[in-house]
């Protein structure tokens, strides 16, 4: 793989070191000659950089019995990342759900915690995530100074460079200094990076599942939650992140003159296919005296939860089934448009709705019926298994990814 070279020697050195470190991160255990081949550097240059990384504890050798000697008379053992070299924090907001974790350099979770946003004020949100993270950090046995970075991910448009949430349309939070406020309340003075939560989840797939998608040139990451987004990623070492920012497809107009959206437009996808829309539709059915199975399952008929709705669908509540089928149909239209336009190799689909195998089958049937045939046969679909910590780990991945640019 060829990496960009420049006239500035410091930049070239940093680029080479990052390329070597990333190769070990993604492909380890990996031997020096393979690293040299992958990053298009000479073996002596690779060896010099690796020796510095070994001295600094970033990487370690994997001792293999009977391993051959290299030219210096040492055993040429393969290399892998030292998981204890750095520690990181991750914080995600998804709808009203808050989750945090502390990980090592390899993304292995040392401690985690989750909670629910108590009210919709920004001040309460930032206070809750700070308190939640401080408790999680204590549980991990680490101190603030042990962390090399924290990633915070949340819905909306963000200014990553300045750590500012530009806008969250659901709560109407505008120009909030998330990183500054979190730092003050959590008492953490290290590097904090803010990112859109769907981009963070997509970068987590790149970082922690590289071997599964290394031959993929591009992929889309569709998250269906309280909102809906689908960023597009180029799967390369040299470019990290989405090429279309957050990919706010939730505000794609799917039904002209349709339902009013909180963005001010009508007919947005979110008003038909998001968790929030499904919950509203089910609540309305129960108010009308319908959805009997769901009424039996709900602890509070005025506040049905998406897990209860999915369970009612599985049992066979006809009203809930119709609502879910319509939501899946609307999603299929959006997915069809995305695939026809961007044609990624893989679309990763992350949604509690697709815990139900029938919803997965129905979505793919709708897509196959309406998708341009050539695009359909190019794009594969993969469903992300629901996990309460996948978002917090994605936020940590943002901080970990930045550390791979380190100059040793």
C-alpha positions as CSV (number, residue, x, y, z in Angstrom):
1,X,0.0,0.0,0.0
2,X,1.5,3.4,-1.0
3,X,1.3,6.2,1.5
4,X,1.6,9.9,0.5
5,X,5.1,11.3,0.7
6,X,6.0,15.0,1.0
7,X,9.0,17.3,1.1
8,X,8.6,18.0,4.8
9,X,10.8,15.4,6.5
10,X,9.0,15.7,9.8
11,X,5.7,15.0,8.0
12,X,7.1,12.1,6.1
13,X,8.5,10.6,9.3
14,X,5.2,11.0,11.1
15,X,3.3,9.5,8.2
16,X,5.7,6.5,8.1
17,X,5.4,5.9,11.8
18,X,1.7,6.1,11.7
19,X,1.5,3.7,8.7
20,X,3.7,1.2,10.6
21,X,1.7,1.5,13.8
22,X,-1.6,1.1,12.0
23,X,-0.3,-2.0,10.2
24,X,0.7,-3.6,13.4
25,X,-2.7,-2.6,15.0
26,X,-4.8,-4.0,12.1
27,X,-2.7,-7.1,11.1
28,X,-0.8,-8.1,14.2
29,X,0.8,-10.4,15.0
30,X,2.7,-9.4,11.8
31,X,6.4,-9.8,10.9
32,X,8.7,-7.0,9.9
33,X,9.1,-8.0,6.3
34,X,5.3,-8.0,5.8
35,X,5.0,-4.6,7.4
36,X,7.7,-3.3,5.1
37,X,5.8,-4.6,2.1
38,X,2.5,-3.2,3.2
39,X,3.8,0.3,3.9
40,X,6.2,0.4,1.0
41,X,9.3,1.1,3.1
42,X,12.7,-0.6,3.3
43,X,13.1,-3.2,6.0
44,X,15.9,-1.2,7.8
45,X,13.6,1.9,8.0
46,X,10.8,-0.3,9.4
47,X,13.1,-1.9,11.9
48,X,14.4,1.5,13.1
49,X,10.9,2.7,13.8
50,X,9.8,-0.5,15.4
51,X,12.7,-0.5,17.8
52,X,11.6,2.9,19.0
53,X,8.0,1.6,19.4
54,X,9.4,-1.4,21.4
55,X,11.4,0.9,23.6
56,X,8.3,3.1,24.3
57,X,6.1,0.1,25.0
58,X,3.7,0.8,22.1
59,X,4.2,-2.7,20.5
60,X,5.5,-6.0,21.7
61,X,6.9,-9.1,20.2
62,X,5.0,-12.4,20.1
63,X,7.5,-15.1,21.0
64,X,7.1,-18.1,18.8
65,X,9.1,-21.3,19.4
66,X,11.6,-22.2,16.7
67,X,11.3,-18.8,15.0
68,X,14.1,-18.0,12.5
69,X,16.9,-15.5,13.2
70,X,17.2,-12.2,11.4
71,X,20.3,-10.5,10.0
72,X,21.4,-9.2,13.4
73,X,21.3,-12.6,15.0
74,X,18.0,-12.0,16.9
75,X,14.9,-14.1,16.6
76,X,12.6,-12.4,14.2
77,X,9.4,-12.5,16.2
78,X,6.2,-11.1,14.9
79,X,4.8,-7.9,16.4
80,X,1.5,-6.8,17.9
81,X,0.1,-3.8,19.7
82,X,0.7,-3.7,23.5
83,X,-2.8,-3.4,24.9
84,X,-1.6,-1.8,28.1
85,X,0.3,1.0,26.3
86,X,-2.6,3.4,26.5
87,X,-6.1,3.6,28.1
88,X,-9.1,5.5,26.7
89,X,-12.6,6.6,27.6
90,X,-15.7,6.5,25.5
91,X,-19.1,8.3,26.0
92,X,-22.1,8.0,23.8
93,X,-25.6,9.6,23.7
94,X,-28.1,7.6,21.7
95,X,-31.6,9.1,22.0
96,X,-32.1,9.2,25.8
97,X,-29.7,6.4,26.4
98,X,-26.2,7.2,27.8
99,X,-23.3,4.7,27.9
100,X,-19.7,5.0,28.9
101,X,-16.7,2.7,29.0
102,X,-12.9,2.6,29.7
103,X,-10.8,0.5,27.4
104,X,-7.2,-0.4,26.8
105,X,-5.3,0.3,23.5
106,X,-6.9,-2.7,21.8
107,X,-10.5,-1.6,22.6
108,X,-11.0,-4.2,25.3
109,X,-13.5,-2.8,27.8
110,X,-12.2,-2.6,31.4
111,X,-15.3,-1.1,32.9
112,X,-18.7,0.3,31.6
113,X,-21.9,1.9,32.8
114,X,-25.1,3.2,31.3
115,X,-28.0,5.4,32.3
116,X,-31.0,7.2,30.9
117,X,-31.1,11.0,30.3
118,X,-33.4,12.4,33.1
119,X,-34.6,15.4,31.2
120,X,-33.9,17.2,28.0
121,X,-31.8,20.1,29.2
122,X,-28.2,20.3,27.9
123,X,-26.9,21.2,31.4
124,X,-28.4,18.0,32.9
125,X,-27.0,15.9,30.0
126,X,-23.4,17.1,30.4
127,X,-23.6,16.7,34.1
128,X,-25.0,13.1,33.8
129,X,-22.3,11.9,31.4
130,X,-19.6,13.5,33.5
131,X,-20.8,11.8,36.7
132,X,-21.4,8.5,34.9
133,X,-17.9,8.5,33.4
134,X,-16.2,9.4,36.7
135,X,-17.9,6.5,38.4
136,X,-16.9,4.2,35.5
137,X,-13.3,5.3,35.6
138,X,-13.2,4.6,39.4
139,X,-14.6,1.1,38.7
140,X,-11.9,0.5,36.1
141,X,-9.1,1.1,38.7
142,X,-7.7,3.9,36.5
143,X,-7.1,7.6,37.3
144,X,-7.7,10.5,34.9
145,X,-4.0,10.8,34.3
146,X,-3.9,7.2,33.1
147,X,-6.1,8.1,30.1
148,X,-4.6,9.1,26.7
149,X,-7.9,10.5,25.4
150,X,-11.7,10.4,25.7
151,X,-14.1,10.2,22.8
152,X,-17.6,11.6,23.1
153,X,-20.2,10.8,20.5
154,X,-23.8,12.1,20.1
155,X,-26.4,12.7,17.5
156,X,-26.3,15.9,15.5
157,X,-23.9,18.1,13.6
158,X,-20.6,18.6,15.4
159,X,-17.5,20.8,15.0
160,X,-14.9,18.2,15.8
161,X,-11.9,20.5,15.7
162,X,-13.4,22.8,18.4
163,X,-15.4,20.2,20.3
164,X,-18.7,22.0,19.7
165,X,-22.1,20.5,19.1
166,X,-23.5,22.7,16.3
167,X,-27.0,21.4,16.5
168,X,-29.1,18.6,17.9
169,X,-32.5,19.0,16.3
170,X,-34.4,16.8,18.7
171,X,-33.5,18.8,21.8
172,X,-32.7,22.0,19.9
173,X,-29.3,22.3,21.5
174,X,-27.3,24.8,19.5
175,X,-23.5,25.6,19.7
176,X,-22.8,23.7,22.9
177,X,-19.2,23.4,24.0
178,X,-19.4,19.8,24.9
179,X,-15.7,19.0,25.3
180,X,-15.1,22.1,27.5
181,X,-18.1,21.5,29.7
182,X,-17.4,17.7,30.1
183,X,-13.8,18.5,31.0
184,X,-14.8,20.9,33.6
185,X,-17.4,18.7,35.3
186,X,-15.4,15.4,35.0
187,X,-12.1,17.0,36.1
188,X,-10.3,15.6,33.1
189,X,-7.6,17.8,31.5
190,X,-6.5,15.5,28.7
191,X,-7.5,15.3,25.0
192,X,-11.3,15.0,24.4
193,X,-12.7,14.5,20.9
194,X,-16.3,15.1,19.9
195,X,-17.8,13.2,17.0
196,X,-21.2,12.3,15.6
197,X,-22.3,9.0,17.1
198,X,-23.0,7.2,13.8
199,X,-19.6,8.2,12.4
200,X,-18.0,6.9,15.6
201,X,-19.8,3.6,15.2
202,X,-18.6,3.3,11.6
203,X,-15.0,4.1,12.6
204,X,-15.3,1.4,15.3
205,X,-16.1,-1.1,12.6
206,X,-13.0,0.1,10.7
207,X,-10.7,-0.1,13.7
208,X,-11.8,-3.2,15.5
209,X,-13.1,-5.3,12.6
210,X,-10.6,-4.4,10.0
211,X,-9.7,-7.9,9.0
212,X,-13.4,-8.6,8.2
213,X,-13.6,-5.7,5.8
214,X,-10.0,-5.1,4.6
215,X,-10.9,-6.0,1.0
216,X,-13.9,-3.6,1.0
217,X,-13.3,-0.3,-0.8
218,X,-16.3,1.5,0.8
219,X,-19.1,0.9,3.2
220,X,-22.2,2.6,4.6
221,X,-23.2,2.5,8.2
222,X,-27.0,2.8,8.7
223,X,-28.1,3.6,12.3
224,X,-31.8,3.6,12.9
225,X,-32.5,4.9,16.4
226,X,-34.4,7.9,17.7
227,X,-33.0,9.5,14.5
228,X,-31.7,7.9,11.3
229,X,-28.3,8.5,9.7
230,X,-26.1,6.8,7.2
231,X,-22.5,8.0,6.7
232,X,-20.4,6.6,3.9
233,X,-16.8,5.5,4.6
234,X,-13.8,5.0,2.2
235,X,-12.1,2.0,3.7
236,X,-8.4,3.1,3.5
237,X,-5.6,3.8,5.9
238,X,-5.1,7.3,4.5
239,X,-8.6,8.7,5.0
240,X,-10.5,8.2,8.3
241,X,-14.1,9.1,8.8
242,X,-17.2,9.7,6.6
243,X,-17.0,11.4,3.3
244,X,-20.5,12.8,3.7
245,X,-20.2,13.8,7.4
246,X,-23.1,12.4,9.5
247,X,-25.2,11.3,6.5
248,X,-28.5,12.7,7.9
249,X,-30.8,10.6,5.8
250,X,-33.4,10.8,8.5
251,X,-34.4,14.1,6.9
252,X,-34.7,12.7,3.4
253,X,-38.2,13.5,2.3
254,X,-39.9,10.2,1.8
255,X,-43.6,11.3,1.7
256,X,-44.2,14.8,0.1
257,X,-46.7,16.8,2.2
258,X,-46.5,14.1,4.9
259,X,-46.0,14.2,8.6
260,X,-44.5,17.3,10.2
261,X,-40.9,16.7,11.3
262,X,-39.1,18.6,14.2
263,X,-36.7,20.0,11.6
264,X,-39.6,22.0,10.2
265,X,-40.2,20.0,7.0
266,X,-42.8,17.5,6.1
267,X,-42.5,13.9,5.2
268,X,-39.0,13.2,6.5
269,X,-38.0,9.5,6.9
270,X,-37.6,9.9,10.7
271,X,-41.3,10.7,11.0
272,X,-42.2,7.2,9.7
273,X,-39.3,4.8,10.4
274,X,-37.3,6.0,13.5
275,X,-37.8,4.4,16.9
276,X,-39.4,7.6,18.0
277,X,-42.0,7.5,15.1
278,X,-42.7,3.8,15.8
279,X,-43.3,4.5,19.5
280,X,-45.6,7.4,18.7
281,X,-47.6,5.3,16.2
282,X,-48.0,2.4,18.8
283,X,-48.9,4.8,21.5
284,X,-51.7,6.3,19.3
285,X,-53.0,2.8,18.6
286,X,-53.2,2.0,22.3
287,X,-55.0,5.3,22.9
288,X,-57.6,4.2,20.4
289,X,-58.1,0.9,22.2
290,X,-56.1,-1.2,19.8
291,X,-52.7,-3.1,20.0
292,X,-54.0,-5.4,22.8
293,X,-50.9,-7.5,23.0
294,X,-48.7,-4.4,23.4
295,X,-51.0,-3.0,26.1
296,X,-50.5,-6.3,28.1
297,X,-46.7,-6.0,27.8
298,X,-46.3,-2.3,28.5
299,X,-45.4,-1.2,32.0
300,X,-46.8,2.3,30.9
301,X,-49.1,2.5,28.0
302,X,-48.2,6.2,27.5
303,X,-44.5,5.3,27.3
304,X,-44.0,2.1,25.4
305,X,-40.4,1.0,24.9
306,X,-39.0,-0.2,21.6
307,X,-38.1,-3.6,23.2
308,X,-41.8,-4.0,24.3
309,X,-42.9,-3.1,20.7
310,X,-40.6,-5.7,19.1
311,X,-41.8,-8.3,21.6
312,X,-45.4,-7.5,20.7
313,X,-44.6,-7.9,17.0
314,X,-43.0,-11.3,17.7
315,X,-46.0,-12.5,19.5
316,X,-48.2,-11.3,16.6
317,X,-50.0,-8.2,17.6
318,X,-51.6,-7.2,14.2
319,X,-51.6,-3.5,14.8
320,X,-47.9,-3.5,15.9
321,X,-47.0,-5.7,12.9
322,X,-48.6,-3.3,10.5
323,X,-46.7,-0.3,12.1
324,X,-43.4,-2.2,11.9
325,X,-43.9,-3.4,8.4
326,X,-44.7,0.2,7.2
327,X,-41.5,1.5,9.0
328,X,-39.4,-1.2,7.4
329,X,-40.9,-0.4,4.0
330,X,-40.1,3.3,4.4
331,X,-36.5,2.3,5.4
332,X,-36.2,0.2,2.3
333,X,-37.0,3.1,0.1
334,X,-34.3,5.2,1.8
335,X,-31.8,2.3,1.6
336,X,-32.6,1.8,-2.1
337,X,-31.9,5.5,-2.8
338,X,-28.6,5.4,-0.9
339,X,-27.4,2.2,-2.7
340,X,-28.4,3.5,-6.1
341,X,-26.5,6.7,-5.5
342,X,-23.4,5.6,-3.6
343,X,-23.1,1.9,-4.4
344,X,-21.0,0.9,-1.4
345,X,-19.6,-2.6,-1.1
346,X,-21.2,-3.2,2.2
347,X,-24.0,-1.6,4.2
348,X,-23.8,-2.2,7.9
349,X,-27.3,-1.9,9.5
350,X,-27.4,-1.1,13.2
351,X,-30.9,-1.1,14.7
352,X,-32.9,-2.7,17.5
353,X,-35.7,-3.2,14.9
354,X,-33.7,-5.9,13.3
355,X,-33.3,-8.0,16.3
356,X,-36.5,-9.5,14.8
357,X,-35.3,-11.9,12.0
358,X,-38.6,-11.3,10.1
359,X,-37.8,-7.6,9.8
360,X,-34.4,-8.4,8.4
361,X,-36.0,-10.6,5.7
362,X,-38.7,-8.1,4.9
363,X,-36.2,-5.2,4.5
364,X,-34.1,-7.3,2.1
365,X,-37.2,-8.4,0.1
366,X,-38.3,-4.8,-0.3
367,X,-34.8,-3.7,-1.3
368,X,-34.5,-6.5,-3.9
369,X,-37.8,-5.6,-5.4
370,X,-37.0,-2.0,-6.0
371,X,-33.2,-1.7,-6.2
372,X,-31.4,-1.2,-9.5
373,X,-30.3,-4.7,-10.2
374,X,-26.6,-4.1,-10.9
375,X,-26.3,-2.1,-7.6
376,X,-28.0,-4.8,-5.6
377,X,-25.6,-7.5,-6.7
378,X,-22.6,-5.3,-5.7
379,X,-23.7,-4.3,-2.3
380,X,-23.8,-6.8,0.6
381,X,-25.9,-6.2,3.7
382,X,-24.7,-7.0,7.2
383,X,-26.8,-6.5,10.4
384,X,-24.9,-5.3,13.5
385,X,-25.9,-7.3,16.6
386,X,-27.4,-5.0,19.2
387,X,-25.1,-4.2,22.1
388,X,-25.7,-1.5,24.7
389,X,-21.9,-0.7,24.6
390,X,-21.3,-0.6,20.9
391,X,-21.7,3.2,20.9
392,X,-19.5,3.9,23.8
393,X,-16.8,1.7,22.3
394,X,-17.3,3.6,19.0
395,X,-16.6,6.8,20.9
396,X,-13.4,5.3,22.4
397,X,-12.4,4.2,18.9
398,X,-12.3,7.9,17.9
399,X,-9.8,8.6,20.6
400,X,-7.8,5.4,19.9
401,X,-7.7,6.2,16.1
402,X,-6.2,9.6,16.9
403,X,-3.5,8.0,19.0
404,X,-2.4,5.9,16.0
405,X,-1.1,9.2,14.5
406,X,1.5,9.4,17.3
407,X,5.1,10.3,16.6
408,X,7.5,8.2,18.7
